[in-house]
Amino acid sequence: MSEVDVQIPDWPLQRTCPFSPPPAYKELRQGPPRLVRHRGGLAWLISRHEDVREALADPRMSSDDQQPNFPHRILLPPWPRVNSFWRMDQPEHGRLRHMAMPEFTARRTRELRPRVQDLVDELLDAMAEMPQPVDFAQAFAVQLPCLVIARIFGVPDGDIAFFKEQTGLILAQDRGPEAPLAAYEAMSEYLGDLTRRKAKEPGDDLISRLVHDYQNKGLLTHDDLVGIVRLMIIAGHETTANLLGLTVLALLSHPDQLAELTADPGIAPKVVEEALRYWSISQDNIVRVAADDLVIGGARVAKGDGVIISIPSANHDERFFPDPELFDIHRDTKNHVAFGLGPHYCPGAPLARLELELALPALFARFPGLRLAVDVDDLSFREGALVYAVDGLLLSW
């Protein structure tokens, strides 16, 4: 890797507007991948749309976080396999991922539709009884995906508050290492106990099936079982909850497009896809190490070099998405990479889409006068977290 240069930017890059990715990406997209400086040294930053898609699909890009030069954004305990299959390469990645996937296929997600719709309606009923203004994140956005993913895995509803708190601490990397590490260990301990209880008293849930189909047959260790559940529960609610809040904010900020949604709820999928592209809430946590020498976007990446793949930059590449800074539900979004690409494509994508597509039309139909209870300038955004979000979205109607 090249010598350190004073012009090498620090990563993560900084936002200047809460509605847009860091503006430095626009300049970086004008040329080949560049080196950036992170806490562990240097890494290549992949920012152009075509380069990001190529990097995501290249099997020479290793996800193994135990390799030297791996550009860690999140602070976790130093023992291996803490991120389950998210940080594994083939064939181990595919072997473990396959165990959980039957619950997250498009077909299985369609079967969940009535149950998710019932939860949406119940939460909106409860929200209607709350004194205004209501914190939408706490009243609805967090509750819906938490309840859905908890019931899939067989986690008691009463433990949802615990998971919400621990997940927030794990992903809030701007608070120093102590709180995320303590939260990670607390969640792991809880899930270890829960999986042992499921082994003794199985139910109609994914943890019980993983125990019966794989752990009891010697195909899955206890630690890997905990890792799968921990990964899917964190990823399965935090991202959807955050995107729900941000999408409501985007629609309230674009009343003409909100009017189209309320007039025709059938366009909800278009709204969701544009929200996925526009917000790109995964803040550069797609990181790799080159397992071999390769060339990408004109840059020669050596074996062992760290690589950062920027989803926000790719989804705001003006050559593929004209006027990317505009929220436009009518644009062509079919090539966005909000859920990744290739073997590591987000397994929960169908479920996230379902929750958003059901929740958004129902929310605005139930509260036709929904509005922000504070000025946009007074909103607080979670810029230092691994997954972007707006905090304290106070709403009235």
KOLMARKE-598755 format. One line per 2 residues: number of its first residue (from 1); their letters; for each residue x negated, y, z negated of C-alpha. Coordinates in Angstrom, 1 decimal, always signed. Each point is the difference from the previous one (the first is absolute). Layout:
NUM = a = X/Y/Z; ...
***
This chain:
1 = ms = +0.0/+0.0/+0.0; -1.2/+3.5/+0.7
3 = ev = -1.8/+2.2/-2.5; +2.2/+2.1/-2.2
5 = dv = +0.7/+3.4/+1.5; +1.3/+3.1/-1.8
7 = qi = +2.7/+0.2/+2.7; +1.5/-3.3/-1.0
9 = pd = +3.4/+0.6/-1.5; +1.1/-1.5/-3.3
11 = wp = +2.7/-2.6/+0.0; +2.9/+0.1/-0.8
13 = lq = +0.6/+3.1/+2.0; +2.2/+2.7/-1.5
15 = rt = +3.4/+1.3/+1.0; +0.8/+3.6/+0.3
17 = cp = +3.7/-0.4/+0.7; +2.2/-2.6/-1.9
19 = fs = +1.9/-0.7/+3.3; -3.1/-0.9/+2.0
21 = pp = -3.1/-2.3/-0.2; -3.3/+1.7/-0.6
23 = pa = -0.7/+2.5/+2.9; -3.5/-1.2/+0.4
25 = yk = +1.3/-3.1/+1.8; +0.9/+2.1/+3.0
27 = el = -3.6/+0.9/+0.6; -1.2/-3.5/-0.8
29 = rq = +2.4/-1.4/+2.7; -1.8/+2.0/+2.7
31 = gp = -3.0/-2.3/-0.1; -1.1/-3.6/-0.9
33 = pr = +0.2/-1.3/-3.6; -2.1/+2.0/-2.5
35 = lv = -1.8/-0.8/-3.2; +1.6/+1.1/-3.2
37 = rh = -1.4/-0.1/-3.6; +2.0/-1.9/-2.6
39 = rg = -0.9/-1.0/-3.6; -1.9/-3.0/+1.2
41 = gl = -2.0/+1.5/+2.8; +0.9/+0.5/+3.7
43 = aw = +2.7/-1.5/+2.2; +1.3/+0.5/+3.5
45 = li = +3.4/+1.8/+0.1; +2.2/-1.2/+2.9
47 = sr = +2.5/+2.8/+0.8; +1.2/-0.2/+3.6
49 = he = +3.2/-2.0/+0.7; -1.5/-2.4/+2.6
51 = dv = -3.1/-0.6/-2.2; +2.1/-0.7/-3.1
53 = re = +2.1/-2.5/+1.9; -3.1/-1.7/+1.3
55 = al = -1.6/-0.1/-3.4; +3.1/-1.4/-1.7
57 = ad = +0.1/-2.9/+2.5; -3.8/-0.7/+0.1
59 = pr = -0.8/-3.2/-2.0; -3.5/+1.3/-0.5
61 = ms = +1.4/+2.5/-2.4; -0.2/-1.8/-3.3
63 = sd = +2.5/+0.7/-2.8; -2.1/-1.8/-2.6
65 = dq = -0.5/+2.6/-2.8; -2.8/-2.0/-1.6
67 = qp = -2.4/+0.9/+2.8; -2.7/+2.7/-0.5
69 = nf = +0.9/+3.4/+1.4; +3.8/-0.6/-0.3
71 = ph = +1.4/+3.5/-0.2; +2.2/-0.3/-3.1
73 = ri = +2.6/+2.7/-0.5; +1.7/-1.7/-2.9
75 = ll = -1.8/-0.9/-3.2; +0.7/-3.6/-1.1
77 = pp = -1.7/-2.6/-2.2; -3.2/-1.3/+1.6
79 = wp = +1.1/-3.6/+0.2; +0.9/-1.6/+3.3
81 = rv = +3.5/-0.6/+1.5; +1.7/+2.8/-2.0
83 = ns = +1.8/+1.2/+3.1; +1.2/-3.5/+1.2
85 = fw = +0.1/-0.5/+3.7; +0.0/+3.8/+0.8
87 = rm = -3.7/-0.1/-0.5; -0.8/-3.4/+1.6
89 = dq = -1.0/-1.1/+3.5; +1.3/-3.0/+2.0
91 = pe = +0.6/-2.8/-0.7; +0.6/+0.6/-3.7
93 = hg = +2.0/+3.2/+0.8; +2.4/-1.9/+2.2
95 = rl = +0.3/-2.9/-2.4; +1.1/+2.1/-3.0
97 = rh = +2.1/+2.4/+2.0; +1.9/-2.8/+1.6
99 = ma = +1.2/-1.2/-3.4; +1.9/+3.3/-0.7
101 = mp = +1.1/+0.8/+3.6; +3.2/-2.1/+0.2
103 = ef = +1.7/+2.4/-2.4; -0.9/+3.1/+2.1
105 = ta = +0.9/-1.1/+3.6; +2.4/+2.1/+2.1
107 = rr = +2.6/-2.8/-0.4; -0.3/-0.2/-3.7
109 = tr = +0.1/+3.8/-0.3; +3.3/+0.0/+2.0
111 = el = +1.4/-2.5/-2.5; -0.9/+2.4/-2.9
113 = rp = +1.9/+2.9/+1.6; +3.3/-0.4/-2.0
115 = rv = -1.9/-0.2/-3.3; -2.1/+3.1/+0.8
117 = qd = +3.1/+1.9/+1.1; +1.7/-0.9/-3.3
119 = lv = -3.1/+1.3/-1.9; +0.1/+3.2/+2.0
121 = de = +3.6/+0.6/-0.9; -0.5/-0.8/-3.7
123 = ll = -2.9/+2.4/-0.2; +1.9/+2.8/+1.8
125 = da = +3.0/-0.6/-2.4; -2.4/+0.4/-3.0
127 = ma = -1.6/+3.1/+1.6; +3.4/+1.6/+0.5
129 = em = +0.5/-0.1/-3.8; -3.3/+1.6/-0.9
131 = pq = -0.2/+3.7/-1.0; -1.4/+2.2/+2.8
133 = pv = -2.6/+0.6/+1.1; -1.0/-3.7/+0.4
135 = df = -3.6/-1.2/+0.4; +0.6/-2.1/+3.2
137 = aq = -3.2/-1.9/-0.4; +0.9/-1.3/-3.5
139 = af = +3.8/-0.4/+0.6; -0.2/-1.8/+3.4
141 = av = -3.2/-0.1/+2.0; -2.0/-2.0/-2.5
143 = ql = +2.9/-2.1/-1.2; +1.2/-1.4/+3.3
145 = pc = -3.3/-1.7/+1.2; -0.9/-1.0/-3.5
147 = lv = +3.3/-1.8/-0.5; -0.2/-1.7/+3.4
149 = ia = -3.6/-1.2/-0.3; +0.4/-1.0/-3.7
151 = ri = +3.0/-2.2/+0.8; -1.8/-1.6/+3.0
153 = fg = -2.8/-1.1/-2.3; +2.1/-0.7/-3.1
155 = vp = -1.2/+2.8/-2.2; +2.6/+1.1/-2.6
157 = dg = +1.7/+3.3/+0.7; -1.0/+1.1/-3.5
159 = di = -3.6/+0.0/+0.9; +0.3/+2.4/+3.0
161 = af = -1.0/+3.0/-2.1; -3.2/-1.8/-1.0
163 = fk = -0.9/-0.8/+3.7; +0.8/+3.6/+1.1
165 = eq = -2.3/+1.4/-2.7; -2.9/-2.4/+0.6
167 = tg = +0.2/+0.3/+3.8; -0.1/+3.8/-0.3
169 = li = -3.1/-0.2/-2.2; -1.8/-2.5/+2.3
171 = la = +0.5/+2.2/+3.1; -0.7/+3.4/-1.7
173 = qd = -3.7/+0.0/+0.7; -0.4/+3.6/-0.9
175 = rg = +0.3/-0.7/-3.8; -3.3/-1.7/-0.4
177 = pe = -0.7/-3.8/-0.2; +1.2/-0.9/-3.5
179 = ap = +3.8/+0.4/+0.5; +0.1/-1.9/+3.4
181 = la = -2.1/-2.9/-1.4; +2.0/-0.3/-3.2
183 = ay = +3.3/+0.0/+2.1; -1.4/-2.6/+2.3
185 = ea = -0.9/-2.3/-2.8; +3.4/+0.5/-1.8
187 = ms = +1.9/-0.8/+3.2; -2.2/-3.1/+0.7
189 = ey = +0.5/-1.3/-3.6; +3.8/+0.5/+0.3
191 = lg = +0.2/-1.8/+3.3; -2.2/-2.8/-1.3
193 = dl = +2.5/-0.6/-2.8; +2.9/+0.3/+2.4
195 = tr = -1.3/-2.6/+2.5; -0.7/-2.4/-2.9
197 = rk = +3.6/+0.4/-1.2; +1.3/-0.6/+3.6
199 = ak = -2.0/-3.2/+0.1; +1.9/-1.3/-3.0
201 = ep = +3.4/+1.6/+0.8; +0.2/+0.5/+3.7
203 = gd = +2.8/+2.1/+1.6; +1.2/+1.0/+3.4
205 = dl = -2.8/+2.4/+0.7; -3.3/+0.3/+1.9
207 = is = -2.3/-0.5/-3.0; +1.7/-3.3/-0.8
209 = rl = -0.3/-1.2/+3.6; -3.6/+0.9/+0.2
211 = vh = -0.6/-2.0/-3.2; +2.0/-3.0/+1.3
213 = dy = -1.2/+0.0/+3.6; -3.6/+0.9/-0.4
215 = qn = -1.4/+0.3/-3.6; +1.4/-3.3/-1.2
217 = kg = -1.5/-1.7/+3.1; -3.4/+1.4/-0.6
219 = ll = +0.2/+2.3/+3.0; +0.0/+3.2/-2.0
221 = th = -1.9/+0.9/-3.2; +1.6/+1.9/-2.8
223 = dd = -2.2/+3.1/+0.6; +0.9/+0.0/+3.7
225 = lv = +3.7/-0.3/-0.8; -0.2/+3.0/-2.4
227 = gi = -2.0/+1.9/+2.7; +2.7/-0.6/+2.7
229 = vr = +2.8/+1.1/-2.4; -1.9/+3.0/-1.2
231 = lm = -0.8/+1.2/+3.5; +3.5/-0.5/+1.4
233 = ii = +1.7/+1.6/-2.9; -2.2/+3.1/+0.0
235 = ag = +0.1/+0.4/+3.8; +3.7/-1.0/+0.1
237 = he = +1.3/+2.9/-2.0; -2.5/+2.9/-0.2
239 = tt = -0.2/+0.7/+3.7; +3.7/-0.2/+0.7
241 = an = +0.9/+2.1/-3.1; -2.5/+2.7/+1.0
243 = ll = +1.2/+0.0/+3.7; +3.6/+0.3/-1.1
245 = gl = -0.7/+3.2/-1.9; -2.1/+1.5/+2.7
247 = tv = +2.6/-0.9/+2.7; +2.8/+1.7/-1.9
249 = la = -2.2/+3.0/-0.3; -0.7/+0.0/+3.7
251 = ll = +3.7/-0.2/+0.9; +1.0/+2.7/-2.5
253 = sh = -2.7/+2.2/+1.7; +1.4/-0.8/+3.5
255 = pd = +3.8/+0.5/-0.4; +0.6/-0.4/+3.7
257 = ql = -1.4/-3.5/+0.0; +1.7/-0.8/-3.3
259 = ae = +3.3/+1.0/+1.6; -0.6/-2.5/+2.8
261 = lt = -0.6/-2.8/-2.5; +3.2/+0.8/-2.0
263 = ad = +2.0/+0.1/+3.3; -1.5/-3.2/+1.2
265 = pg = -1.5/-2.3/-2.7; -1.0/-2.4/+2.8
267 = ia = -3.0/+2.1/+0.7; -1.5/-0.8/-3.4
269 = pk = -2.6/-2.3/+1.6; -1.3/+2.9/+2.1
271 = vv = -0.2/+2.2/-3.1; -1.9/-2.7/-1.9
273 = ee = -2.6/-0.5/+2.7; -0.7/+3.7/+0.3
275 = al = -0.3/+0.2/-3.8; -2.5/-2.8/+0.1
277 = ry = -2.0/+1.7/+2.6; +0.3/+3.5/-1.3
279 = ws = -0.9/-0.6/-3.7; -2.4/-3.0/+0.5
281 = is = -0.1/-0.3/-3.7; -2.9/-2.5/-0.1
283 = qd = -2.7/+2.5/-0.7; -3.0/-1.7/+1.7
285 = ni = +0.1/-3.2/-2.1; -0.6/-2.1/+3.1
287 = vr = -3.7/-0.8/-0.4; -2.3/-2.6/+1.5
289 = va = -3.6/-1.1/+0.3; -1.4/-0.9/+3.5
291 = ad = -0.7/-3.8/+0.0; -2.1/+0.4/+3.1
293 = dl = -1.5/+2.7/+2.2; +2.7/+1.7/+2.1
295 = vi = +0.9/+3.1/+2.0; +3.2/+1.8/-0.6
297 = gg = +1.0/+3.3/+1.5; -3.5/+0.5/+1.2
299 = ar = -1.6/-0.4/-3.5; -2.4/-2.8/-0.6
301 = va = +0.9/-1.6/-3.3; -2.6/-2.3/-1.5
303 = kg = +0.8/-3.2/-1.8; +0.6/+0.8/-3.7
305 = dg = +1.1/+3.6/+0.6; +3.0/+1.2/-1.9
307 = vi = +3.0/+1.1/+2.1; +3.1/+2.1/-0.9
309 = is = +3.0/-0.2/+2.3; +2.2/+3.1/-0.2
311 = ip = +3.7/-0.8/+0.4; +1.0/+3.7/-0.6
313 = sa = -2.4/+1.2/+2.7; +1.1/-2.6/+2.6
315 = nh = +3.6/+0.8/-0.6; -0.7/+3.7/+0.5
317 = de = -2.1/-0.4/+3.2; +1.4/+2.7/+2.3
319 = rf = -1.0/-2.0/+3.1; +2.6/-2.7/-1.0
321 = fp = +2.5/+2.0/-2.1; +0.4/+3.5/+1.5
323 = dp = +0.4/+2.7/-2.7; -0.7/-2.6/-2.7
325 = el = +0.5/+2.5/-2.8; +3.7/+0.3/+0.9
327 = fd = +2.5/-2.4/-1.5; +2.0/-1.1/+3.0
329 = ih = +2.4/-3.0/-0.2; +0.3/-0.1/+3.8
331 = rd = -3.7/-0.6/+0.8; -1.4/-3.3/+1.2
333 = tk = -1.5/-1.6/-3.1; -0.4/-3.6/+1.2
335 = nh = -3.8/+0.1/-0.2; -0.3/+1.4/-3.5
337 = va = -2.2/-2.0/-2.4; +1.5/+0.8/-3.4
339 = fg = +0.3/-3.7/-0.7; -3.4/-0.8/+1.4
341 = lg = -0.7/-2.5/+2.9; -1.3/-3.5/+0.5
343 = ph = -0.4/-2.7/-2.6; +0.3/+2.5/-2.9
345 = yc = +3.3/+1.6/+1.3; +2.1/+0.8/-3.1
347 = pg = +2.0/-3.1/-0.9; +2.7/+2.1/-1.7
349 = ap = +0.7/+2.2/+3.1; +3.5/-1.5/+0.8
351 = la = +1.1/+0.4/-3.7; -1.3/+3.6/-0.2
353 = rl = +1.8/+0.9/+3.2; +3.3/-1.6/-1.3
355 = el = -0.1/+1.8/-3.3; -0.6/+3.4/+1.7
357 = el = +2.5/-0.5/+2.8; +2.7/-0.9/-2.5
359 = al = -0.9/+2.6/-2.7; -0.3/+3.2/+2.1
361 = pa = +3.5/+0.0/+1.7; +1.7/-1.1/-3.2
363 = lf = -1.7/+2.8/-2.0; +1.1/+2.8/+2.2
365 = ar = +3.5/-1.4/+0.6; +0.5/-0.2/-3.8
367 = fp = -1.4/+3.4/-0.7; +0.8/+2.2/+3.1
369 = gl = -1.1/+3.1/-1.8; -3.4/-1.4/-1.0
371 = rl = -2.7/+2.6/-0.4; -3.3/+0.8/-1.6
373 = av = +0.4/+1.4/-3.5; -3.4/+1.7/+0.1
375 = dv = -2.0/+1.9/+2.7; -2.2/-2.1/+2.2
377 = dd = -3.0/+2.0/-1.1; +0.6/-1.2/-3.6
379 = ls = -0.1/-3.7/+0.9; -2.9/-2.1/-1.2
381 = fr = -1.6/-2.6/+2.3; -2.0/-3.0/-1.0
383 = eg = -3.1/+0.9/+2.2; -2.5/-1.9/-2.1
385 = al = +1.8/-3.3/+0.0; -0.5/-2.9/+2.3
387 = vy = +3.6/+0.3/+1.3; +1.2/+3.5/+0.7
389 = av = +3.2/+1.2/-1.7; +2.0/+3.0/-1.2
391 = dg = +0.5/+0.1/-3.8; +3.1/+1.3/-1.7
393 = ll = +2.3/+0.4/+3.0; +2.9/+1.8/-1.7
395 = ls = +3.2/-0.1/+1.9; +3.5/+1.5/-0.5
397 = w = +3.2/-0.3/+2.0
***
